[in-house]
Amino acid sequence: MYHLVIGTKKYSSWSLRPWFVMKAFDIPFEETVIALRRDETKAEICRYSPSGQVPVLISDEATITDSLAICEYLADRFPQKQLWPEDRLARAIGRMMSAEMHSGFQALRQEMPMDFTKEFAAAPPSDAVQSNIDRISALWSEARNRFQAQGPWLLGRLSIVDAMYAPVVSRFRSYGVDLPEAAQEYAARMWAHPVMQEWYQGASLEE
């Protein structure tokens, strides 16, 4: 049994990513949620995570920190579940998009922090945030155009890259971001996914 340690569901965008993957691909796990933004938060996280950050996956082999590393580890452990597509080009594009999400879009992270259950009054984004929004919209639209024959998700079938952008979908919803049609259709589909709604219900119950 895997043990996934995550942060408060309202705020922990990094925790959502591997949680989404494990739920969507039916990988059983035990869940521990650590309340963020409290005096004891750091000490609680350090009980499980050598990096002092969440999420962290504890398996029979090792303790894995970092959202993308956890997802890649699970893809290797469960090849039959096809967390990445079989097609080499689709995998490369998915990994490229995931890496850009993992390391980029700093303005969006800082100015539109995730608050999963909140909806704020829409306001014009800064130039830096709008640039991030435009780039994400372009990535989504390009992926959908290329892989639409294979299914409704970014690479056709649901995969790790959809989980990597799941917190962005929530941000766009919370802050009333206006998106191009193709990107808006994808965001709406992703928001309606049962796993996103399960996370929403969990976040709604938090203090």
N, C-alpha and C positions, 0 to 999 in steps of 0.2 A: 504494500500500500504506500502510495506517495503522500507526503505531507507538504502542503503548500501554505506558506505563511505570507499573509498579505496585510496591507494597510487598510484603513478606513475606506469603505467602498465609495463614499461620496467624493473623496479627494485623491485616491491613489490610482492615477492613470496607469502607472507601470504595473500595478498589481492586476488590473483588469485584463491585460494582454494574455499572460499564461493561463489565468483563470478561464477566460473565454475559450482558449484552445482546449483545455482539459474537459470542460463541459461540452463543447460542441462536438468533440471527437470521442466522447464517452470514455474518458480515461479516469478511472476512480481515484479519488484522493480525499484525504482528511484536510480540513480547512481550519486555520487559525487566523483570526482577524485581530490585529493590534491597532488600538486607537492611536491616531496621529494627533499631533499638535498638543500634547500633554507633557507635563514635566517628566513622567516616567517612560515616555515613548522610546527614547534611545536605549535605555536599559532593557526594556522588554524586547526590542528588536535584536539586540546583541545576544540575547539568550539563544537565538536561532541562527543568526546571520553573521558570519565572520566579517562581512563588509560593513555591517551596521546599517544596511538598507534592506527594504523590501521591494519586490517579492523575493522569496527564497524557496527553493524546492529541495526537500530532504528525501533522498531515495535510499535504497539498499546499497547503492554504490558510492554515493557522494552527496555533498551539499552544493547545490548549484545556485548561484546568485546571478542576477541580471535577466530581465524579461526575455530578450531575444535568445540568450544562451539557453534558458530553460526550454523555450519553444524548439530550438534546434536539437537539443538533447532528446526531447520527446519524439521529434520526427525520426531520429535515429533508433530510438527504442521501439517505436511502433510503425515500422515501414508499411505494414499492411493497411494502416489507416490513412495513408497518403496525406499527411499534413502539408506537404508540398506536392505539386503536380508531377506526374511522370515525365512530362515534356521538359527537355533540358532548357529551352529558351524561356518557357514560362517560369521555371524555377529561378533562372538568372534574373528575370525582370522582377519577380516577387522579392528576391533577396536584395536587389538594388533598391526597390521601393522601401523595404523594411529598414535597410541600413540608413537611408536618407531620413526616415522618420525617427530612427533611434538617435541620430546625432544632430539633427537639424531642427529648424522651425522654432528657434529660441524665442523670437518675438511673440509668437502665438502662445507658447508655454507661459511666458511671463505675464502677458497682458490679458490672456483669457484662460486662467487656471481652471482645471476641471472642478466643477461642483455638480455632480451627476444629476441631482434632483431639482436643481434650480433653473429657472428661466428668467433672464434679466431683460430689461428694456433694451431694445436694439439701439446701438450707437455706432456712428461711423468709425471703422477701425483705423488705427494709425497706418501710415504708409508701409511700415515694416511688417505689420500684421497682414495687411492686404496683400503684400507680396507673398507671404507664406500661404495665404488662402488661395491665391491664384496658382501657385505651384502645386499645391495639393489637388486642387480641382483639375489641373491639367494632367497630373499623374493618374487620377481616377478615370478621367475621360479617355485617356490614351489606352489604359488597360482594358476598360470596358469595350472600346472599339475593337481592340485586337482580339479579345478572348470571348466576345459575346456569344459566339456560336457554341462555346463549351458550357455555358451556364450563366447565371445572373450575378456572380461575384467578381472580384477584381481580376482573378485569373481564370474565370469560368466557374470552377468548383470552389467551394469555401476552402480557405487555406490560412496559413500563418499570417500572410500579409493583411488579410481582413482584420484579424485580431490586433495587429500592430496599429491599425488606423481606427480601431473602435473608440478610443478616448477622444479622438478628433471629431468623430461623428457627434459625440455628446457635447463637446465644446461648441460646435457649430449650432446645435440645437439650443443650448443654454443661452448663447449670445445673439441668437437671431441672425446668423450670418446668411447673406444672400448668395446663393450658389448658381452656377450655370445648370441648365436642365439635366444633363447627364450626371453631373456630380450630385445634384439634389435627389435624383431618383435613387442613386446608390446609397446616399446617406439615409433616406427614408427606409429603404429595404433593410439596411444594417440596423437601424434603430428598432425596427419591428421584430428582429430576430429573437426567438424565445430566450436565448442566453443573455442577450442585452436586457431584456425585460426582467429576467430573474435577478440580474445584478441590480437593476433599478429597484426592485422590491426589497432587496437586502439593504441598499443604500437608504431607502425610505424609512427603514426601521431603526436606523442609527440615531443616536442622540446628536 
